[in-house]
Amino acid sequence: MTVFLYIVVALLIAISLWQLGKVVKIYKASKTDTDVANDADNKTQGGLMLAFLVFMFAFTFYGFYAWSEVMLGTPASAHGPNYDLLMNISWAIIFPVFFMVQFLLHYFAFKYQGKEGNKALYYSDNMKLEMIWTIIPVIVLTGLILFGLFSWNDIMSFDFEDEEDVIVVELYAQQFNWTARYAGADKTLGDANVRLIDYDAVNVLGLDTSDKNYADDVITKELHLPAGTRVHFKIRSQDVLHSAYMPHFRAQMNCVPGMVTEFSFIPTVTTVDMRKDEKIIAKIAKINALRAERRKAGEDLEEEDYVFDYLLLCNKICGKSHYNMQMKIVIDTPEDYASWMKTQQKAKDIITVAGN
């Protein structure tokens, strides 16, 4: 695919240079030369419009056929199905409009191409048409926006008192890695400030050790979450604008320096169960087949086959290693999560040990 894109770019550059040469080159004037398009020019352009219409529609359908398998598939959060429904409704509205408008645009350009002696029929205004193409989009967009707002409120509107087992996790972004910090039994993260960061890797999050709430926080480089339990994320950035993107959970939130952003969802599918999903199995099999081909070609790749894992990614171009800014997410059963959490060190112990 990369080679194909390189070829396309090279062809476009060549065509641009050729056209530029035609513009700057001085041709000898002749009696038949004219700056006004004639019937032959209009016929050529009309035919090209139809040809491009066919190409565009064919490429669109080919894209669905060739790349539909890279879709995310089964959502792994409680709000995921509703999110997918909203997306599918949007596509169901967009595509018919896209095909209709593009067909009319290109077909009319062909049908009503300029011809000597013809004059265009001019309408100064048409109130009926104006009302139609104004009111219909307003109604459709209002419905989509309200659907989106209700979906957002369902995700974010919850009460800590109503959900006693809610887990509070801070996602800390920095070029080019993630750190997770879990609130302890008090469900309160200790205060932190960028000015308190210890660059000797003792207090890399800038925790305020004078705040007693920090002592039972848990700091990890791998994000474990229990299925069926709400997780409330508080998101910070140390340096530039990042974006916490968890595609299989249909979750994304910007990480903005100088402020805390928040997001909340309930994971529903454990990592073990997702690895049994038919679409995931097919996708991973294809990935490993491609890796095997590259190994045979002598490329330096890991010997072991890829195994599916949820990932936390950065969805903002945040620097030269942006592509590699990711953290593994493991969705456990509640029992496995509790067992894992017991093995983790508290923030107070980490800082105390490092300080000694």
VOPAGU-2260 file (C-alpha; in pm, 1 decimal, decimal comma):
REM VOPAGU-2260
SITE   aa  ch    i         X         Y         Z
SITE  MET   A    0       0,0       0,0       0,0
SITE  THR   A    1     288,4     239,1      84,1
SITE  VAL   A    2     452,0     176,3    -254,5
SITE  PHE   A    3     118,9     244,5    -427,7
SITE  LEU   A    4      85,9     577,6    -245,9
SITE  TYR   A    5     442,2     671,2    -343,1
SITE  ILE   A    6     360,8     598,9    -708,8
SITE  VAL   A    7      42,2     808,2    -692,9
SITE  VAL   A    8     227,7    1100,0    -533,3
SITE  ALA   A    9     503,5    1077,2    -795,7
SITE  LEU   A   10     246,7    1079,2   -1078,0
SITE  LEU   A   11      67,1    1379,2    -928,1
SITE  ILE   A   12     396,2    1569,3    -899,9
SITE  ALA   A   13     482,8    1482,8   -1260,9
SITE  ILE   A   14     141,5    1600,0   -1383,9
SITE  SER   A   15     174,7    1922,5   -1183,4
SITE  LEU   A   16     517,2    1994,2   -1334,7
SITE  TRP   A   17     383,9    1919,6   -1683,1
SITE  GLN   A   18      92,2    2158,1   -1633,6
SITE  LEU   A   19     325,3    2420,8   -1490,3
SITE  GLY   A   20     546,0    2387,1   -1797,4
SITE  LYS   A   21     245,8    2446,3   -2020,3
SITE  VAL   A   22     160,2    2761,4   -1828,3
SITE  VAL   A   23     506,3    2919,7   -1835,0
SITE  LYS   A   24     601,8    2808,9   -2183,8
SITE  ILE   A   25     546,7    3074,5   -2449,8
SITE  TYR   A   26     362,7    2938,7   -2750,0
SITE  LYS   A   27     360,3    3112,1   -3084,7
SITE  ALA   A   28      28,2    3273,8   -3142,6
SITE  SER   A   29    -191,2    3149,4   -3422,2
SITE  LYS   A   30    -524,3    3254,7   -3564,2
SITE  THR   A   31    -702,5    2956,4   -3408,5
SITE  ASP   A   32    -567,5    3014,3   -3056,9
SITE  THR   A   33    -819,2    3145,1   -2803,5
SITE  ASP   A   34    -838,9    3180,8   -2426,0
SITE  VAL   A   35   -1209,1    3092,1   -2429,8
SITE  ALA   A   36   -1314,5    2726,7   -2404,7
SITE  ASN   A   37   -1479,6    2599,2   -2720,0
SITE  ASP   A   38   -1730,0    2317,8   -2767,2
SITE  ALA   A   39   -1455,4    2058,0   -2799,1
SITE  ASP   A   40   -1302,7    2169,4   -2466,6
SITE  ASN   A   41   -1640,1    2159,4   -2293,2
SITE  LYS   A   42   -1714,5    1812,9   -2430,1
SITE  THR   A   43   -1379,8    1685,5   -2307,6
SITE  GLN   A   44   -1431,9    1830,6   -1959,5
SITE  GLY   A   45   -1787,2    1694,0   -1941,0
SITE  GLY   A   46   -1661,7    1346,1   -2028,2
SITE  LEU   A   47   -1387,2    1373,3   -1766,6
SITE  MET   A   48   -1647,2    1465,5   -1505,1
SITE  LEU   A   49   -1840,1    1146,4   -1580,9
SITE  ALA   A   50   -1520,0     941,2   -1581,1
SITE  PHE   A   51   -1419,2    1079,1   -1242,2
SITE  LEU   A   52   -1768,6    1005,5   -1107,0
SITE  VAL   A   53   -1732,2     639,4   -1208,3
SITE  PHE   A   54   -1381,4     623,6   -1059,4
SITE  MET   A   55   -1492,3     782,9    -730,6
SITE  PHE   A   56   -1788,7     549,4    -682,7
SITE  ALA   A   57   -1584,8     244,2    -783,2
SITE  PHE   A   58   -1305,4     333,3    -540,4
SITE  THR   A   59   -1557,5     390,9    -260,6
SITE  PHE   A   60   -1713,7      47,0    -305,6
SITE  TYR   A   61   -1370,9    -110,7    -341,4
SITE  GLY   A   62   -1267,5      48,3     -12,1
SITE  PHE   A   63   -1561,2    -112,2     165,8
SITE  TYR   A   64   -1475,9    -447,8      11,1
SITE  ALA   A   65   -1100,8    -435,5      71,5
SITE  TRP   A   66   -1071,5    -266,1     408,6
SITE  SER   A   67   -1392,1    -338,0     599,0
SITE  GLU   A   68   -1205,4    -608,9     792,6
SITE  VAL   A   69    -996,8    -346,0     972,9
SITE  MET   A   70   -1305,2    -209,2    1147,5
SITE  LEU   A   71   -1287,3    -232,3    1526,4
SITE  GLY   A   72   -1564,6    -487,6    1562,7
SITE  THR   A   73   -1718,8    -577,3    1897,9
SITE  PRO   A   74   -1728,4    -280,8    2141,4
SITE  ALA   A   75   -1581,0    -360,4    2483,5
SITE  SER   A   76   -1760,0     -99,5    2695,5
SITE  ALA   A   77   -2114,9     -51,3    2820,7
SITE  HIS   A   78   -2166,2     260,6    2607,8
SITE  GLY   A   79   -1998,4     108,7    2301,1
SITE  PRO   A   80   -2311,5     -34,0    2129,9
SITE  ASN   A   81   -2491,0     299,9    2160,6
SITE  TYR   A   82   -2186,4     477,2    2020,7
SITE  ASP   A   83   -2175,5     237,6    1725,1
SITE  LEU   A   84   -2548,2     289,5    1667,5
SITE  LEU   A   85   -2497,8     665,5    1646,0
SITE  MET   A   86   -2209,0     615,4    1404,0
SITE  ASN   A   87   -2408,9     376,3    1185,0
SITE  ILE   A   88   -2705,4     615,2    1172,9
SITE  SER   A   89   -2467,5     892,6    1065,6
SITE  TRP   A   90   -2328,1     673,4     787,1
SITE  ALA   A   91   -2680,9     575,8     678,2
SITE  ILE   A   92   -2761,7     944,3     634,1
SITE  ILE   A   93   -2430,3    1057,4     488,1
SITE  PHE   A   94   -2383,4     796,0     217,7
SITE  PRO   A   95   -2716,9     838,0      32,7
SITE  VAL   A   96   -2666,0    1215,1      36,1
SITE  PHE   A   97   -2305,7    1172,6     -81,1
SITE  PHE   A   98   -2398,1     948,7    -374,8
SITE  MET   A   99   -2697,4    1162,9    -476,5
SITE  VAL   A  100   -2515,0    1496,4    -460,9
SITE  GLN   A  101   -2201,8    1370,7    -636,3
SITE  PHE   A  102   -2405,1    1202,8    -910,3
SITE  LEU   A  103   -2609,4    1517,1    -977,7
SITE  LEU   A  104   -2302,2    1740,1    -965,6
SITE  HIS   A  105   -2103,2    1537,7   -1219,0
SITE  TYR   A  106   -2396,2    1436,2   -1438,9
SITE  PHE   A  107   -2525,5    1792,5   -1472,9
SITE  ALA   A  108   -2173,3    1911,5   -1554,0
SITE  PHE   A  109   -2180,8    1665,5   -1844,0
SITE  LYS   A  110   -2539,7    1715,4   -1954,2
SITE  TYR   A  111   -2537,7    2095,0   -1943,9
SITE  GLN   A  112   -2187,9    2145,7   -2081,7
SITE  GLY   A  113   -2131,4    2472,4   -2260,7
SITE  LYS   A  114   -2229,7    2490,3   -2627,6
SITE  GLU   A  115   -2202,1    2781,4   -2863,9
SITE  GLY   A  116   -2527,9    2972,6   -2874,2
SITE  ASN   A  117   -2669,2    2822,9   -2554,3
SITE  LYS   A  118   -2753,2    3045,2   -2260,4
SITE  ALA   A  119   -2793,6    2935,6   -1899,4
SITE  LEU   A  120   -3135,5    2984,9   -1741,6
SITE  TYR   A  121   -3093,6    3222,6   -1446,2
SITE  TYR   A  122   -3300,6    3216,6   -1124,2
SITE  SER   A  123   -3245,9    3509,2    -892,9
SITE  ASP   A  124   -3397,8    3312,7    -605,4
SITE  ASN   A  125   -3631,9    3026,0    -522,4
SITE  MET   A  126   -3777,8    3047,5    -174,2
SITE  LYS   A  127   -3919,8    2693,4    -184,7
SITE  LEU   A  128   -3582,3    2535,6    -265,6
SITE  GLU   A  129   -3408,2    2754,2      -7,0
SITE  MET   A  130   -3650,8    2635,2     260,2
SITE  ILE   A  131   -3611,3    2268,9     160,8
SITE  TRP   A  132   -3232,5    2256,1     170,8
SITE  THR   A  133   -3222,8    2460,0     490,9
SITE  ILE   A  134   -3495,1    2293,0     699,2
SITE  ILE   A  135   -3410,1    1929,9     614,4
SITE  PRO   A  136   -3042,5    1956,3     723,2
SITE  VAL   A  137   -3149,1    2145,1    1037,3
SITE  ILE   A  138   -3388,3    1865,5    1136,2
SITE  VAL   A  139   -3137,3    1587,8    1061,0
SITE  LEU   A  140   -2844,8    1757,4    1236,1
SITE  THR   A  141   -3059,6    1848,7    1536,8
SITE  GLY   A  142   -3157,0    1483,0    1573,3
SITE  LEU   A  143   -2794,7    1367,6    1551,0
SITE  ILE   A  144   -2674,6    1631,8    1796,1
SITE  LEU   A  145   -2945,1    1546,6    2050,2
SITE  PHE   A  146   -2865,2    1176,3    2013,3
SITE  GLY   A  147   -2499,6    1256,2    2075,3
SITE  LEU   A  148   -2574,6    1474,0    2378,7
SITE  PHE   A  149   -2795,4    1209,3    2537,8
SITE  SER   A  150   -2528,8     946,0    2469,7
SITE  TRP   A  151   -2261,9    1166,9    2628,3
SITE  ASN   A  152   -2478,3    1230,4    2933,3
SITE  ASP   A  153   -2539,2     857,0    2974,0
SITE  ILE   A  154   -2162,3     801,3    2973,5
SITE  MET   A  155   -2058,3    1085,9    3201,0
SITE  SER   A  156   -2354,7    1135,3    3436,0
SITE  PHE   A  157   -2303,4     918,9    3742,3
SITE  ASP   A  158   -2280,7     963,3    4117,2
SITE  PHE   A  159   -1990,8     829,3    4320,8
SITE  GLU   A  160   -2229,5     758,2    4604,5
SITE  ASP   A  161   -2456,3     547,1    4382,8
SITE  GLU   A  162   -2164,2     343,3    4247,8
SITE  GLU   A  163   -1960,9     248,0    4549,5
SITE  ASP   A  164   -1717,4      28,8    4355,4
SITE  VAL   A  165   -1616,5     299,2    4103,7
SITE  ILE   A  166   -1242,1     303,7    4031,8
SITE  VAL   A  167   -1059,9     635,4    3993,7
SITE  VAL   A  168    -755,5     625,5    3766,6
SITE  GLU   A  169    -525,8     902,2    3652,5
SITE  LEU   A  170    -374,6     872,2    3304,8
SITE  TYR   A  171     -55,0    1076,5    3291,4
SITE  ALA   A  172      76,2    1157,6    2942,5
SITE  GLN   A  173     427,8    1264,3    2858,4
SITE  GLN   A  174     647,1    1236,7    2552,6
SITE  PHE   A  175     631,9     949,7    2472,6
SITE  ASN   A  176     475,1     720,7    2733,6
SITE  TRP   A  177     181,4     675,0    2968,1
SITE  THR   A  178     165,6     622,9    3342,9
SITE  ALA   A  179    -143,2     509,4    3533,5
SITE  ARG   A  180    -215,4     607,2    3894,6
SITE  TYR   A  181    -497,4     440,4    4087,3
SITE  ALA   A  182    -669,3     610,4    4378,9
SITE  GLY   A  183    -662,7     404,7    4697,0
SITE  ALA   A  184    -951,8     301,4    4920,5
SITE  ASP   A  185   -1041,3     668,9    4975,7
SITE  LYS   A  186   -1115,4     704,0    4599,5
SITE  THR   A  187    -918,0    1027,8    4607,3
SITE  LEU   A  188    -597,9    1085,8    4414,7
SITE  GLY   A  189    -326,3    1272,7    4597,7
SITE  ASP   A  190    -244,0    1623,3    4480,1
SITE  ALA   A  191      23,2    1662,8    4214,7
SITE  ASN   A  192     208,3    1951,7    4057,0
SITE  VAL   A  193     449,3    1961,9    3765,7
SITE  ARG   A  194     689,4    2167,2    3976,7
SITE  LEU   A  195     731,0    1871,8    4213,2
SITE  ILE   A  196     849,3    1630,4    3943,8
SITE  ASP   A  197    1171,4    1452,2    4034,1
SITE  TYR   A  198    1364,5    1388,1    3715,6
SITE  ASP   A  199    1577,3    1124,6    3887,8
SITE  ALA   A  200    1278,5     890,8    3842,2
SITE  VAL   A  201    1173,2     908,8    4209,0
SITE  ASN   A  202     862,2    1123,5    4180,7
SITE  VAL   A  203     800,7    1136,9    3806,6
SITE  LEU   A  204     434,9    1238,8    3846,6
SITE  GLY   A  205     506,5    1533,3    4074,3
SITE  LEU   A  206     305,2    1393,5    4366,6
SITE  ASP   A  207     261,2    1623,9    4664,4
SITE  THR   A  208     390,0    1414,5    4955,0
SITE  SER   A  209     238,9    1658,6    5203,3
SITE  ASP   A  210    -108,0    1546,3    5092,3
SITE  LYS   A  211    -200,1    1231,8    5286,2
SITE  ASN   A  212    -423,1    1111,0    5002,3
SITE  TYR   A  213    -121,2    1027,1    4788,1
SITE  ALA   A  214       7,7     752,9    5022,1
SITE  ASP   A  215    -227,2     472,6    4908,2
SITE  ASP   A  216    -217,8     562,1    4537,7
SITE  VAL   A  217     -84,7     288,9    4308,3
SITE  ILE   A  218     143,2     378,0    4014,7
SITE  THR   A  219     179,1     134,4    3724,7
SITE  LYS   A  220     296,1     112,7    3364,1
SITE  GLU   A  221      23,9    -134,0    3268,3
SITE  LEU   A  222    -342,8     -49,8    3296,9
SITE  HIS   A  223    -555,4    -322,9    3458,7
SITE  LEU   A  224    -932,4    -274,5    3486,6
SITE  PRO   A  225   -1207,7    -507,2    3612,0
SITE  ALA   A  226   -1493,7    -594,5    3377,7
SITE  GLY   A  227   -1834,4    -470,1    3491,1
SITE  THR   A  228   -1699,6    -188,5    3709,4
SITE  ARG   A  229   -1713,3     181,1    3625,6
SITE  VAL   A  230   -1375,8     346,0    3576,9
SITE  HIS   A  231   -1346,2     722,6    3606,9
SITE  PHE   A  232   -1036,2     864,0    3438,6
SITE  LYS   A  233    -865,0    1188,1    3530,9
SITE  ILE   A  234    -623,4    1278,1    3254,5
SITE  ARG   A  235    -315,8    1502,9    3270,5
SITE  SER   A  236     -35,4    1596,4    3033,0
SITE  GLN   A  237     315,0    1694,9    3138,0
SITE  ASP   A  238     432,2    1862,4    2819,2
SITE  VAL   A  239     226,4    1893,2    2498,8
SITE  LEU   A  240    -124,2    1814,7    2380,9
SITE  HIS   A  241    -185,3    1438,2    2376,5
SITE  SER   A  242    -505,1    1236,7    2337,6
SITE  ALA   A  243    -596,0     928,8    2541,3
SITE  TYR   A  244    -747,2     697,1    2281,7
SITE  MET   A  245    -887,6     352,7    2368,8
SITE  PRO   A  246   -1051,0     246,5    2040,8
SITE  HIS   A  247   -1204,0     -86,4    2145,8
SITE  PHE   A  248   -1380,6      93,4    2431,9
SITE  ARG   A  249   -1499,9     374,0    2204,1
SITE  ALA   A  250   -1326,9     621,3    2434,8
SITE  GLN   A  251   -1110,8     925,0    2364,7
SITE  MET   A  252   -1026,0    1238,5    2558,2
SITE  ASN   A  253    -765,9    1508,7    2500,4
SITE  CYS   A  254    -479,4    1545,7    2749,8
SITE  VAL   A  255    -428,1    1918,9    2791,3
SITE  PRO   A  256    -123,8    2065,8    2971,1
SITE  GLY   A  257    -226,1    2268,9    3274,4
SITE  MET   A  258    -569,0    2114,1    3326,4
SITE  VAL   A  259    -737,3    1783,8    3417,4
SITE  THR   A  260    -982,4    1631,6    3169,0
SITE  GLU   A  261   -1212,6    1343,7    3258,7
SITE  PHE   A  262   -1382,3    1045,1    3101,1
SITE  SER   A  263   -1575,1     746,5    3235,6
SITE  PHE   A  264   -1685,9     408,0    3108,8
SITE  ILE   A  265   -1760,1      50,9    3215,8
SITE  PRO   A  266   -1545,7    -218,1    3045,6
SITE  THR   A  267   -1756,4    -522,3    2961,0
SITE  VAL   A  268   -1534,9    -773,1    2777,3
SITE  THR   A  269   -1225,4    -921,5    2938,2
SITE  THR   A  270    -903,7    -952,7    2741,1
SITE  VAL   A  271    -936,1   -1332,3    2747,4
SITE  ASP   A  272   -1289,7   -1319,7    2605,3
SITE  MET   A  273   -1201,8   -1065,2    2336,4
SITE  ARG   A  274    -922,4   -1291,3    2213,7
SITE  LYS   A  275   -1196,2   -1548,1    2139,9
SITE  ASP   A  276   -1399,1   -1304,5    1929,0
SITE  GLU   A  277   -1424,6   -1428,4    1568,6
SITE  LYS   A  278   -1339,4   -1092,7    1412,1
SITE  ILE   A  279   -1038,7   -1047,2    1640,0
SITE  ILE   A  280    -917,7   -1400,7    1562,0
SITE  ALA   A  281    -939,5   -1333,3    1187,2
SITE  LYS   A  282    -766,6    -996,8    1220,0
SITE  ILE   A  283    -480,8   -1133,9    1431,8
SITE  ALA   A  284    -436,2   -1427,5    1193,4
SITE  LYS   A  285    -392,4   -1185,7     903,2
SITE  ILE   A  286    -144,1    -976,1    1100,4
SITE  ASN   A  287      64,9   -1281,1    1184,8
SITE  ALA   A  288      53,6   -1399,6     823,0
SITE  LEU   A  289     190,3   -1063,1     709,1
SITE  ARG   A  290     459,7   -1075,3     976,8
SITE  ALA   A  291     558,8   -1424,8     863,1
SITE  GLU   A  292     594,8   -1300,3     504,4
SITE  ARG   A  293     814,7   -1013,9     619,2
SITE  ARG   A  294    1032,5   -1247,4     824,8
SITE  LYS   A  295    1082,0   -1467,5     517,8
SITE  ALA   A  296    1185,1   -1158,2     324,7
SITE  GLY   A  297    1462,3   -1103,6     579,4
SITE  GLU   A  298    1311,1    -813,6     766,1
SITE  ASP   A  299    1404,2    -790,6    1133,6
SITE  LEU   A  300    1084,2    -868,9    1323,2
SITE  GLU   A  301    1008,0   -1040,2    1650,1
SITE  GLU   A  302     998,8   -1417,8    1623,5
SITE  GLU   A  303     684,2   -1460,5    1831,9
SITE  ASP   A  304     340,3   -1416,0    1679,4
SITE  TYR   A  305     133,8   -1114,7    1778,9
SITE  VAL   A  306    -126,7   -1172,1    2050,9
SITE  PHE   A  307    -422,5    -936,6    2083,9
SITE  ASP   A  308    -417,9    -682,9    2366,5
SITE  TYR   A  309    -623,4    -373,6    2432,1
SITE  LEU   A  310    -412,6     -60,1    2396,6
SITE  LEU   A  311    -413,1     296,5    2519,4
SITE  LEU   A  312    -283,0     509,4    2232,0
SITE  CYS   A  313    -203,9     874,5    2174,1
SITE  ASN   A  314    -426,2    1015,6    1898,6
SITE  LYS   A  315    -246,5    1349,5    1864,0
SITE  ILE   A  316      74,8    1397,6    1666,8
SITE  CYS   A  317     283,1    1486,1    1972,5
SITE  GLY   A  318     638,1    1444,6    1840,9
SITE  LYS   A  319     881,3    1215,5    1663,2
SITE  SER   A  320     792,0     903,7    1868,1
SITE  HIS   A  321     416,6     964,6    1871,1
SITE  TYR   A  322     352,0     639,6    1680,7
SITE  ASN   A  323     499,1     436,0    1966,3
SITE  MET   A  324     320,0     609,0    2255,7
SITE  GLN   A  325     102,0     329,3    2387,6
SITE  MET   A  326      25,8     133,1    2702,0
SITE  LYS   A  327    -115,3    -216,1    2738,2
SITE  ILE   A  328    -466,2    -243,6    2886,3
SITE  VAL   A  329    -573,9    -565,6    3054,7
SITE  ILE   A  330    -942,0    -619,6    3132,8
SITE  ASP   A  331    -960,3    -874,3    3415,3
SITE  THR   A  332   -1237,7   -1046,7    3598,5
SITE  PRO   A  333   -1304,3    -870,0    3931,5
SITE  GLU   A  334   -1125,4   -1153,3    4114,6
SITE  ASP   A  335    -815,3   -1136,1    3893,4
SITE  TYR   A  336    -809,2    -758,3    3922,9
SITE  ALA   A  337    -820,1    -777,5    4303,1
SITE  SER   A  338    -534,5   -1029,6    4300,0
SITE  TRP   A  339    -327,1    -809,9    4067,0
SITE  MET   A  340    -387,6    -498,6    4275,9
SITE  LYS   A  341    -255,4    -675,6    4587,7
SITE  THR   A  342      81,1    -719,7    4415,4
SITE  GLN   A  343     124,2    -348,5    4340,6
SITE  GLN   A  344     331,5    -110,8    4550,5
SITE  LYS   A  345     179,1     199,3    4704,8
SITE  ALA   A  346     309,0     540,2    4597,0
SITE  LYS   A  347     431,6     614,2    4949,5
SITE  ASP   A  348     644,3     300,4    4954,4
SITE  ILE   A  349     793,2     374,1    4610,9
SITE  ILE   A  350     892,0     729,0    4698,3
SITE  THR   A  351    1016,7     633,1    5045,8
SITE  VAL   A  352    1233,4     349,5    4915,0
SITE  ALA   A  353    1372,3     562,6    4633,2
SITE  GLY   A  354    1441,0     847,6    4871,4
SITE  ASN   A  355    1644,1     623,7    5100,2
